[in-house]
Amino acid sequence: FHIQAKVFDDLGRGVLENAWKGFNCSLFAYGQTGSGKSYSMVGFHANKGIIPITCEELFKGISERKATDELAKEAEYQVSVSMLEIYNETVKDLLNVSVEKRFLHIKTFFYIVLPVEQLQVSPVSDYAAVEGRIAEGTRNRTLAATNMNATSSRAHTIVAINFAQKAKNEAGKSMTKTSIINLVDLAGSERADSTGATGDRLKEGSMINKSLLCLGNCIKALADIQDGKHINVPFRDSILTRLLKNALGGNSKTIMIAALSPADINYEETLSTLRFADRAKSIKTKAVVNESPTDKLIREMKGEIKRLQGNCC
């Protein structure tokens, strides 16, 4: 077992460092119900998880750069947060639970990491603000008791942090970089005979297992592609895989946490999680720095003008 700070230092800090460079980043926790995914991602009371620590360290980094870096003092930083859950194959905005906007639709093209229409994106100016929004979203999450977990998550939860920074580089040229940090708390895989689920709990468990199966199929297909096979990746088979398309095989640097139970009674589930992680680690994403196309074009044109002027003289 690792303390929360150790988990963040090993995994979350790398996510933040890449976000500062302008890369999209994703971190998700996978494993059976009750194995500690939500504890690792969200935490409990004073034992903060990866999500709150990431937000806290992001604003701490902004303050430190402004205090110690001459270039950063003139820089502009913008941070915003959104939070959703996937419940029974529908998308629910956890920061806006009004009836008319409760269930959202996914756009049909996927050039951004979270392609959800009408999703509320809240600007935040400090850690206290983002902590309040995440606490609000957490209260709106769908939880229920089962035989295996008294506070079982009945939906997959995605927290997205949008981070934009406009600053001058060492050459004095202005650059705007943007990144989206996706922090995903997946609902746990479960067996009906173990959880004792009936009625709504049974339906929820069935939908959770279906979406996780689709996720596993996508992971397997992406791993097969790495081995040289030419196959289609079934991202469209579930809402979860459609939302995680970029994180799994697109423009994102991605980390997966495999949460395991130490109990020998959960041997089969533990083995399944380890096999899932073994396939996932072979996948290679195609992350690129998200630089403003306007800034990039201006810089390239200035370089071309300078080159032409040099040729004329």
N, C-alpha and C positions, 0 to 999 in steps of 0.2 A: 504494500500500500504506500502511496506517495502523498505527501501533504500538498495542498492546493498550489502553493507558491512554487513548488518543485515541478508540478505538472505544467504550470504556465511557463516557467523558465525553459523547460525542455521543448515545449510545443508552441505556446502562444507567443512567445517573444519573437520567434522567427516569422510568424504571421505579421506582427507589427512592423518588423524591419523591412519586409517585402512591401507592405502597404506604403511605407515612407518612400520607397523607390518608385512607386506608381503601379505596382502589380495588383491585380485582383487576387484575393486570397479566400480560401474556404477551409473550414475545420469542422468536421462532424464526428459525432460519437455513435458507434454502432454496438449492439449487443442485446442480450435477452433482457426482459423486464426485471427490474430489481438489481441490476448489476452495477449501478452507479453512474449511469450516463448523465442524468440530470444533475447529480451532485458534482460531477466533474465540470459540466458546462455552466451551470447556474450557481451551484453552491448552496449553502444553508446558513443563514444568519451571518456570523462573523467569518465563517469559512467560505470566502468568496470563490466562485468558480472562474473558468476561463473567460466567460462573457463579461462580467463586471470588471475583472482585472484588466482585460484588454482595453476596455473603455477608459478606465482610470489611468493606465499607462500611456494611452494615446494623448490625453490632455496633459499629462505630466511631461511628455516629450515635447509637446507644443510650447509649454511654458519654459522648459529648459533651453530649447533652441532660441527662443526669443531673448532669453537672458544672457546667453553666452555666444551666440553666433551673430555677427554683424549683418550678414545677408538675411538671416531669418527675422531680424527685427523689423524689416520692411515687408516681410512676406504676409500673405493673406491665407488664412486657414478656415475652411468651412467643414463642419461635421453635421451629419444628420443621421437619424436612425429610423428604421421601420421594423415591425415585428409581426409575423403571421404564423398561423398554424394550418396544417392540412388535416382536416377531420373528415373521415368517411368520404375521401376523394373530393372534398370541397375546400376552398381556400377561405380562411377567416382572418380578417384584419384585427389583430389583438389590441391595436391602439385606437380603433374606431369601431365600436361594437353597436352602432346605431343599426336599426333593423334594415334600412334600405341599402346600407353599404356593408353589411356583415359578411356576405359571401361574395367573393370577387371572381373575376374571370382572367384567364391567362391569355396573353396576346399570342398570335399565331406565328410570330417570328422571334428569334432568340438571340439577338445581338447584344443583349444585356443580361446580367446574371439573374436578376429577379424580374422577369417580364410579367408583372401583375398590374392589371388596370385598376385605377382608383385607390391603389394602396397608399395609405397615409404615411408620408415621409416627414418626420418632425425635426426641424433644425435644433441643434443643442449647442450651447456655448461653453459648457463646463461639465465636469463629471457628475455633479449633483443633478443637473438637468437630465442627463441620459439615464442616471440611476433611477430617477423618478419615473421616466417613461417605461423603462424595462420592468420596474416593479408593478406599474399599471398593467402592462401586457401580461406579466406572470399571473396576476390575479384573474385575468380573463382566460387563462389556459383551461383546457378540458382535462380534468383529473377524475379518477374514480378508484375505489378500492377493489382489489382482487385478492385471491388467496395468497398470491406471491408478492404483492406490493400494496401497501395501504394507501399510497398516493401515486398510483400508476398513471403515467401520461397516456392519454387516449388519442393523441395526435402528434404529428411531427411538428416541431417548432423551428422557425428560421428567424434569427436576428440578423439584420443587414445594417452595417455601418458604412455610410457613404462619406468618403474623405477626399477633399479637394485641397490642393496647395498650389498657390501661385507665388513664385519666388524667382530671384535671379540666381543663375549658376555662377561658378567661379569666373567665367568669362564675361560676366555682367549682362548676360542675355536672359530675358524673361522666359520662364517656362511654367506651364500649368499642367500639373499631373493629377489624375483622379484614380481612386481605387475603391473597390467595394469589398468589404470584409464580410463574408457569410459565415455565421456561427450557427451550426445546426445541431439540435438536440432531437435525435430520432426516437420515436416511440419504440419500445422493446418488442422483439419477437416473442411470441408466447404460444403455449399449447393449452387448448381448452380444458383438457383433463387435469392440468397442473394448476390453472388459475381458478377453476370452478366457475368460469364465466357462463352466464345465461342471458337471454334477452338482449338488451342494448349492449351490454359488455361483450357478449359473444359476437355480435355484429361488428362492433368496433375492433375486436381482436382479429376478426376475419379480414377486415379492410386493411388493418396494419400489416398483417402477414402478406396480403396480396401486394401491397406497395413495396414491402421489403423484398419480396420475391422478384418483382420487376427490377428493383435496384440491383439485386444479385445477378439477374440476367444481363443487365447493362454492364456491370463490372466484368462478368465473364466474357461478353462480346468484345469489350475494349481490350481485355487481356489477350484474347485470341487474335485481335488485329495486331497487337504488338508482336505476336508470333508469326505474322505474315499472312494470316487468313483474310480473305475479302468477304466480310459479312456485314449485314446491317445491324446497327445498334438500336434496340427497341426503346428509345427514350419516350416515345409517345404512349407507351402502355400504361403509364400512371402519372398522376399530377406530380408526385414527388420527383420522379426521374426527369420530367420536363423542366422542373424548376432547378434541378441539380445538373442539368446538361453541361453548362459551362464549367462547373466545378469538377465534373468527372472527366471530361475529355476536351475542354475548350480553353478559353483564355483565363486561366486561374492557377495559382499555386495552391495545392490542396493537401491537407493532412487528415488522416483518419485515426480516431482513437478506437481501439477494440476493447470494450469493457467486458471483463470476465467475472464470473462468480467463482469463489473458492470452494463452494460446496460440491462434493463428489456426486450428489444427486443430479447436478446440472451438467454432468460430463458431456452428454450429447450436444447440448446447446453450446457449451464452451468449445468443443471441437468444430462445430459448424461456424462459430464466430472466427476462429483461427483460420479456417479454410477460406472464409470470406476475405479476411485481412491479407492472406497470402496472395490471393488473386489481385486484390486492389493495389498492392505495392508494386506490381509489374506495369501499372498504367503510367503513361507519360502524357502530361498535359502540354499545352502550347501557350504558355503565359507570355505576354508582351507588356512593356511599359505603356500605360494609357496616358499619352501626352496629347495635349490639345492640338488638333490638326491645324488650326490657324497659326498657333505659335510655331509649330514645326515648319509650316509653309513659309512663314515670314523669315525664319532663320535660314532656310534653304535658299530663298530668293536673295537675301542679303549676301550669302556666301557666293552665289552665282554672280551677282553684280560685282563683288570684290574681285572675283576671278577674272571677269571680263575686263574690268578696269586695269588689272595687272597685265593682261595680254595686249591692251592698247598702248601701254606706255613703253 
